[in-house]
Structures are given as structure tokens and as C-alpha cells.
Amino acid sequence: MTKTGLITGATGGLGSEFVKLFAAKGNDLVVVGRNPQKLTTLKKDTENDYGVRVYTIAVDFSDETAAEQIYEQVKKDQLQIDYLVNNAGLGGQGSFIERTMDQDISMMRVNMLVPTKLMKLFIPEFVKRGSGKVLNVSSSAALIPGPLQAEYYATKAYLTSLSNAIAYEVKDTGVTVTTLMPGAIETGFAKAGGLTQTKMFAHGAEAADVALEGYKAMQAGKLNVFAGLSSIQRPFVGLMPLMPKKAIMGFVASQQSNSN
């Protein structure tokens, strides 16, 4: 039986790589994004290249009813979701007192509220039938506070903590929840967040490599997976939670500066 994956933020970066990975395995897809034209193009290209069925849902994730709109459309199309990939994310650089309230609320909706609601809507169905996999795209930023991206780091800490707790709660049901925690990636995310000239994003990992690590970890039912990290970065990431907070925050702040 053909399975169906729902992928948010599907039209670019990690999302488009996830689309390729799932489609290459013969899965039908529900692709979610803001731009109807990009979704239409993605649907056409994916169906032509891989011979799978692709459904599109155009929605603005800053809308507080975005998750409900997605769920209602899935039900209208009479689809069973087997894989839920919460990939859509919103970043943004700047000090807490300089960023606007609207910017921060939008980020919290995209990074926390929508994935929480989607899990709330779909995981009970997964548990009821005894199968289903969730992949939540968080960040290695979840491990520490992040000056000059304070809200972003905090939203990823929330998503990681929530994902891990849910994974434990459903561990005996046939359902898994995997959290992907990449470092900097070469995608449109950095441009949208005003981060392209920072030291942190000077040498980002390839999106295709990160997506593949996440996909494999999800299929294996792993809890967390760090991806796109160099051999030097990996041990450092493991030590970050143990380092003095002031020292690590100073380092993070320095990485937000212009790399030129």
C-alpha cells in the first residue's frame, strides 16, 4: 500500500529535498507552503519525475489557524497521512528589544504553534492505527541560549523538548517522533532571516545531505539526530550544554556578526 507524507515548508531548502527523498521511495505527498505558484510547479515536477501523486495546500503559517486549515484539507481529500514532516521554520536576527512584537509572534506561530497543533491533530490517528512517523526539524540551536537570535533559539528548544517527551509517551504504540537538529544549512532560510553574512552561515551544510540524515533517522525511529556538522563541530555540540552559559552565549553572539 502506498504511503503518504505531509511536508510543510516544501517548496525550498530542506523541504524540497524531503520531497525528492519521499517521492523517490514511491510515497504520495501532501506539500504545504505559502506560495500557490511554487506549489503547483513542485506538484507538476514531482509527479512527472517520480510518478507519485502530489496534493498541494497553500497556507500562511503566521495565521493561527494554519494547522487546522491543513488538517481540514487532508480530511476533505480523504487522505491518510503516514509521515508528518514539520519542516517549515522562521528565523530572524536582531536583539530582543529591537525586534518587533509582530516578528516574534509570527516566529512563535511558525516554529512552535503550527507543529504542535499538527502533532495534536495527527498523532492520535497514528496511535489509533498503530503506525506513523513524525520528523520535526529543530536545530542544534535548541541546546543553548542564542543572543541576537534569542527567540529563534528558544522556539527550537521548545520544539525539541516537546518532541522528545511525546516520543517517550508514544514509544509502545508503533508511532515514532524524531527530531532533526542540524547546524547551519545553505538554504533560503538564512537569506530570509538576514543571516547570510554572519560567521555562523559562512560555511553551511548542503541541504540534501541534512535531509537524507533526517530521513534515515526518521525511518529508523531515532529520537534525535544531529546533521550537517563537521567532525570538529560534533563534539563541540555535545559539550555545549555543559559549558558555562556566559562563555557559550559570548561565542554565539560573535557568530551572529558579519563574516566579512
C-alpha positions in Angstrom: 0.0 0.0 0.0 1.3 3.4 -1.0 2.1 5.7 2.0 1.6 9.4 2.1 3.9 12.0 3.6 2.9 15.5 4.6 5.7 18.0 4.4 5.5 21.6 5.5 7.8 24.3 4.0 8.0 22.0 1.0 8.9 24.5 -1.8 12.5 25.2 -0.9 15.6 24.3 1.0 15.3 21.2 3.2 11.6 20.9 2.3 12.3 20.4 -1.4 14.9 17.8 -0.6 12.5 15.9 1.6 10.0 15.9 -1.2 12.6 14.3 -3.5 13.5 11.7 -0.9 9.9 10.6 -0.1 8.9 10.6 -3.8 11.9 8.6 -4.8 10.7 5.9 -2.4 7.3 5.8 -4.0 5.4 7.8 -1.4 2.5 10.1 -2.3 2.8 13.6 -0.9 0.9 16.5 0.6 3.1 19.5 0.1 2.4 22.6 2.1 3.7 26.1 1.6 2.7 29.8 1.3 3.2 30.3 -2.5 0.5 28.6 -4.7 2.5 29.0 -7.8 5.6 27.3 -6.4 3.4 24.5 -5.0 1.8 24.0 -8.5 5.3 23.8 -10.1 6.5 21.4 -7.4 3.5 19.2 -7.9 3.9 19.0 -11.6 7.7 18.4 -11.5 7.4 15.7 -8.7 4.6 13.8 -10.4 6.5 13.9 -13.7 9.8 12.9 -12.2 8.7 10.2 -9.8 5.2 9.0 -10.9 3.6 9.7 -7.5 0.5 11.7 -6.6 1.1 15.1 -5.1 -1.5 17.2 -3.3 -0.9 20.9 -2.5 -2.0 23.1 0.4 -1.3 26.8 0.3 -1.4 28.4 3.7 0.3 31.2 5.6 1.8 29.7 8.8 1.7 33.0 10.5 -2.1 32.5 10.6 -3.1 31.0 13.9 -5.5 28.6 12.2 -2.9 27.3 9.7 -2.7 23.8 11.2 -6.5 23.4 11.2 -6.7 24.5 7.6 -4.1 21.8 6.7 -5.9 19.1 8.6 -9.3 20.0 7.2 -8.0 19.9 3.6 -6.4 16.5 4.3 -9.7 15.2 5.5 -11.5 16.8 2.6 -9.2 14.9 0.2 -9.8 11.7 2.2 -6.1 11.1 2.7 -4.3 9.0 5.3 -1.1 10.6 6.5 1.7 8.1 7.3 4.6 10.6 7.7 4.3 14.1 9.2 7.4 16.3 8.5 7.2 19.6 10.4 9.9 21.3 8.3 8.6 24.9 8.0 10.6 27.4 10.1 11.1 31.1 10.5 14.3 32.7 11.7 15.3 36.3 12.3 18.3 38.2 13.6 18.3 41.1 16.0 18.3 41.9 19.6 15.2 41.2 21.7 14.4 44.9 22.3 14.9 45.8 18.6 12.7 43.1 17.0 9.0 43.9 16.8 6.3 42.1 18.6 4.7 41.0 15.3 8.0 39.5 14.2 8.4 37.5 17.3 4.7 36.3 17.4 5.0 35.2 13.8 8.1 33.2 14.6 6.5 31.5 17.6 3.5 30.6 15.5 5.5 29.1 12.7 8.2 27.4 14.9 6.0 26.3 17.8 2.3 26.6 17.4 1.8 25.1 14.0 4.0 21.9 14.6 2.4 21.5 18.0 -1.1 21.7 16.5 -0.3 19.4 13.6 1.1 16.8 16.0 -2.0 17.2 18.2 -4.2 16.6 15.2 -2.4 13.7 13.5 -0.6 11.7 16.2 -3.8 10.5 17.9 -4.7 9.0 14.5 -1.3 7.4 14.2 -1.6 5.9 17.6 -5.1 4.6 16.9 -4.0 2.6 13.9 -0.6 1.7 15.5 1.7 3.2 12.9 3.0 6.6 11.8 6.2 8.6 11.9 6.9 12.2 12.7 10.0 14.2 11.8 10.4 17.6 13.4 13.0 19.9 12.1 14.6 21.7 15.1 18.2 22.9 15.3 21.4 22.3 17.2 20.5 25.8 18.5 18.0 24.1 20.8 20.7 23.2 23.2 21.8 26.7 24.3 20.6 30.3 24.6 21.2 32.4 21.5 21.9 36.1 21.9 20.8 38.1 18.8 18.5 35.2 17.8 17.0 34.8 21.3 13.5 33.9 20.2 14.6 31.5 17.5 16.9 29.5 19.8 14.1 29.4 22.4 11.5 28.2 19.9 13.8 25.3 18.8 14.4 24.4 22.5 10.6 24.2 22.9 10.2 22.0 19.8 13.0 19.7 20.8 11.7 19.2 24.3 8.2 18.7 23.2 9.1 16.2 20.5 11.3 14.1 22.9 8.6 14.0 25.5 5.9 12.9 23.0 8.3 10.3 21.6 8.5 8.8 25.1 4.8 8.9 25.6 4.0 7.0 22.3 7.0 4.6 22.5 4.9 1.5 22.8 2.3 2.4 20.2 4.1 1.8 16.9 4.5 5.6 16.4 7.8 7.4 16.5 8.8 11.0 16.8 12.3 12.0 15.5 13.9 15.4 16.0 16.4 16.6 13.3 18.9 19.1 14.8 21.1 20.5 12.1 23.7 23.2 12.2 23.8 26.0 9.6 22.5 24.9 6.2 22.8 26.5 2.8 19.1 27.3 2.1 16.9 30.3 1.7 16.3 30.3 5.5 19.5 32.3 6.1 18.5 34.9 3.5 15.0 35.2 4.8 16.4 35.7 8.4 19.1 38.2 7.4 21.8 35.8 8.3 23.7 35.2 5.0 26.7 37.4 6.0 27.1 36.0 9.5 30.0 33.8 10.6 27.5 31.1 11.6 26.3 30.7 8.0 29.6 31.3 6.2 30.0 27.6 5.6 26.6 26.0 5.8 26.0 22.3 5.1 24.3 21.0 1.9 20.5 20.8 2.4 20.4 17.4 0.5 22.9 15.8 3.0 21.0 17.1 6.0 17.6 16.0 4.6 19.0 12.5 4.0 20.3 12.2 7.5 16.9 13.2 8.9 15.0 10.9 6.6 17.1 7.9 7.6 16.8 8.7 11.3 13.0 9.0 11.0 12.8 5.7 9.2 14.9 4.1 12.0 12.7 5.7 14.7 15.6 7.5 16.3 15.0 10.2 18.9 17.4 12.9 17.9 19.8 13.3 15.0 22.5 16.0 14.6 23.1 16.6 10.9 25.3 18.8 8.8 28.0 19.1 11.4 31.7 18.8 10.7 34.0 16.5 12.7 35.1 19.5 14.7 31.6 20.7 15.4 30.1 17.4 16.5 32.0 17.1 19.8 31.6 20.8 20.5 27.8 20.5 20.1 27.8 17.7 22.6 29.7 19.8 25.1 27.6 23.0 24.7 25.0 22.3 27.4 27.9 21.7 29.9 29.8 24.8 29.1 29.5 28.0 31.3 26.4 29.9 30.0 28.2 33.2 29.7 31.0 31.8 27.7 28.8 29.9 25.3 26.5 33.0 24.8 29.5 35.1 24.1 30.6 32.7 21.4 27.1 32.5 19.9 26.8 36.3 19.8 30.2 36.5 18.0 28.9 34.1 15.3 26.0 36.4 14.6 28.4 39.1 13.4 29.2 39.9 9.8 31.7 37.4 8.3 33.3 39.9 6.0 
